[in-house]
Amino acid sequence: MILVVGGTGRLGRAVVPLLLAAGQQVRVLARGKSQPFPQKMGDGVELLRGDLDADCRAAVAGCTEVVFAASGFGIKDSSPRAVDRDGAIRLVRAAAAAGVRHVVMMSMPGAASDGPIDFLRCKAAAEDAVRSSGMDWTIVRIGALLEQRLEIMRAPLESKGKVPVFGSGSAPVTYTSVRDAAAVVVRALRDPALRNRVIEWGSETLTANEVAEALLARAGHGSVQRVPAAAVRVLSVAARPFSPFLARVAGAAVWEESGAAAFEFGPPRAEFPDIPVTGLQQVLEASGAPGSLA
């Protein structure tokens, strides 16, 4: 049995079908306030509604491997400290106590105890926990999810005819598509060559201007709405008292503007050439209608 924490999220929903296709039994843990479970995720899936405060032991019971794909970054009523740090550490400890053999921990390039944003510091703490757990581990560091970023930028285009670009829009950012990230996770579960290793996987490095231009070209209408870098920096601080979510999103935008969100992903791609690479145009083409990004 493989436990997928965050199995109803964007990445988890891509991982679970691949595991089922490989003949694995899967248990999905999703938070109590998240979206409803799909009525049928497939034979071999056990659905568990719970949270990382009280249900870790029940979630890992009887499992041999765990994929931690949950994140609190993009959830307004949660936070990276609650999910990506404390929840991940709690889950890792429960897994070790239950005799789980292998944990795949999703993380991000730049994760460090002194990272410039809280999200990276939280990811570093989770990485440290899994490395010292006594279990086999694989840390999969991915860039910002390409489909998620497209969805965020596309929504104002549909409602207002504007694609938002924060800062100059010229800083490079390395994105990872959901399809590619899911394929790396499944490879890490079955390939001993990825045990006790950190792998950084990117799909394509793009600027916000390039992403915006692609969205506008596909839609055939609209324009770019620029938010000055100075305004984003102010928002990252001023929004903290009334909207921690907005503040951390703005803080991440400031970090991206520095150019630190781009990373080198050539070596792992060369080592594992059979893992798919899905770039911006492929994601847009696979989405079908201009407004659809599954």
N, C-alpha and C positions, 0 to 999 in steps of 0.2 A: 504494500500500500504506500502510495506517495501522497503526502499532504501538500496542497498548494494553498498557501496563505495569501489571501487577496485573489482568490480564484475567479471572482465575478468582476474584477477590474479589467481594464483594457488589456494589460499584458496577460493576466491570468486566463482570460477568455481565449487567448491565442494558444497558451501552453496546454490547457486541458485537452483539447481535441487531438493534439499531437501525441500526448501520452496515451490517450485511448486508442489511437490508431496503432501504437506500438504494443498494444495488448496489456497495458498497465491498469491496475485498479487505482482510482484516484479519490481522495477526500478533499473537499473544498471547504475552507474556513473563510467566511465573510462576516464583516461586522454587522451588528444588529440593525444599524440605521442605514446600511447601504441599500442599493437598489434591490428589488425583489429578485429572488433566484429565478433563472429561466425555468419554465415548467419541466423541461427535459434537457439536461446537459449531455445525456448519453448513458448507455449501459455501462456499469462499472464506476459510476460517480456517486459518492456519498456526500450529501450536502449537510453542512453543519453551520448553523447560525450561532455566532458567538463573538467574543472580543478577546483582545490580547491582555486584558486585565485578569479575567477569571477563568478563561476556557482553554488555556494553553495545554494543560495536562490531558484534558479530554481530546483535544485536537491531535496530539502526537501519539496517543495510545495505539499501539499496533502498527505504527508506520515504520518503514525502514529508511525512507528518505523524505526530505522536506525541501520545498521551494518557498522562499520568503519573497513574495512579489507584491506585498502590500506597501502602501506609502500614504503618509498623511499630508504630503506637501500640497496637493491640489484639492484638499477637502476643507471646506470652510469651517466646519465645526470640529476639526481635529487639528493635529499639528505634527511636524516631523519628530519633535521630542517625544510625543506620546506613542507614535507608531514606529517610525524609522529607528529610533534609539531605544526607548524603554520597552516598547512592545517586542521589538526584535530580540533584545537581550533576554527578556522573559521567555520568549519562545525557544531560543537557543538553549537556555538552561533546562527547560522542560524536556526538550528533545534529547539532550545528553543524558538526563536522568532516566528517560524511557528506553534508552538503548538504540536510538536512531543512529544509523551508520554514517549518513552523509547529508550535509546541508548545502543547498545552493542559495547564496545570499545575493540579492540584487543590490547593486551599489552604483556609484557614479564616479567618473574620473575627477580627481581633485579632492576626494575624500581624505581628510586629515584632521587631527585633533585641533589644529590651529587654522582650519580653513576659513576663508573670508566670509562665508555665510553659514548660518546655523545648520542648514540641511546637510552640508558637507561634513560638518562636525558630528552630526547625528549618525551619518553613514559610517564615519570612521569608528565610532563607538561600537556599532553593530559588527563591523569587520573584525575589530579586536576581540569581541565576544566569541565569534565563530572560530577564529584562529586558535583561541585558547581553550576551546570546549572539550578537546579530546576526541572529537569526531572528525572524520574526513570532511573537507569543505571545498567549495569552489565559490569564489567571489567573482560575479559577473558585473563589471562596470559598464554601463551604457550611457550614451548621451541622452539629451532630452528626446522624448518620444516624438517622432516626426508627425504621426497622425494626430497626436494631442495638440501640438503646436499649430498645425493646419486648422484644426477645429476652432481653436481660440481665435486665430486671426480671421477665419472665415465668417464667424458669427456676426461681427459688426458689418461685414460686407453685405450679408443678406438683409440685415435690418436697416442699415443706414447708408449703404453704398460706399463704406470706407473700410480699408484694411489698416489696422493700427500697427505702427512701427515705433518701437521705443528706442530713443537715442538716435544715433547716426544711421543705424541700419547697416553699417559697413563692417561691423565686427564679425569675424568668422565664428560659427557655432557648429559643432559636430553633432549631428542627429543620428538616432538609431530608430529604424522602423520597428514596429511591433512584430512583424513577421520575422525579421532577423533576430530580434532579441529572444523570441520564443524558440527559434531553432537553436540558438546557442545554449539556452537553458536545457533543452532536451538532450543536446549533445553532451553537456556537462554531466547529466545524470547517467549516461550510458558509457562514457569514454573515460577509462582510467587515466588517460594522459592529461585530463583536466582536474584531477584530484589534487587538492592542496595547492591550488594555483589561483592567481588573479588574472583574469582575462578582460581586456578593454575592447569593446566591440562597437564600432561606428559604422554607419551606412553611407553617410555623405556629409561633407562640410559645406555649409551654405551661409550666406549673410541673410539678415532679415529682409533686406531689399530684394534679394533674389527670390525668396519665398513669396513675398508680396507680389512681385511681378508675375510669378507663375500662377498665383491665385487669380489675379486680375485678368491674365490672358485666358485662363480657362473659363472664367465667368463672362468675359466679354463686356464688362462694364465696371464702373467704380473707380476709386482713386485711393491714394495712400494718405492716411492721417498720421502726421508725425507728432510724437510726444517728446519734447526736448529732454536731453539727458539730465539737465539741471533739475527739471521738474520731477523726473523719475527718482533722482537721488533724494529730493525733499520728501517725496511720498514714502520712500522706504523707511523714513524715520518718523514723519508726522502721522502716518496712519497706524502706528503701533497701538496707541491707546484704544482706538475704536474699531480697527479691523486688522488684526494680526495677519490674516490671510492676504489682504491687499499689500500689507507692508512686506511680507516675505516674497510675494510675486515681484514687487518693485525692486526689492533687494537682489533677487536673482537676475533681473534685467540689468541692474548696475554691474553685477559680476560678469554677465555676458558681454556688456559693452567694453569691458577691459580686455577682451580677447581670450580670457582664460578658459572659456567653455569649448575651445577647439582642442582636439587631441589627436595624436598619431595612432592610427588603427591599422596600418599596413602590415606589421609583423604577424598579428593573429590571423588576419585574413589570408596571408601567405601560408601560414601553418595549417589552416583548415579551409582550403579552397572550395570544399563542397558545401559549406554553409552559405545560404543564399545572401545576396546583397540587393536590397530593395531601396532605390533612391526616390527622390521627390517626384519625378515624372511617372515612375511606375506606380507610386501610391495614388497619385491623382488619376491615372488611367484606370486603376483597379477600383476606384471609388464609384465608377459609373457616372451618375448625374453629377454636375458641378457642385451641388450642395451636399453630397453624401460622402462621408469619410468614416467607414466602419472601423 
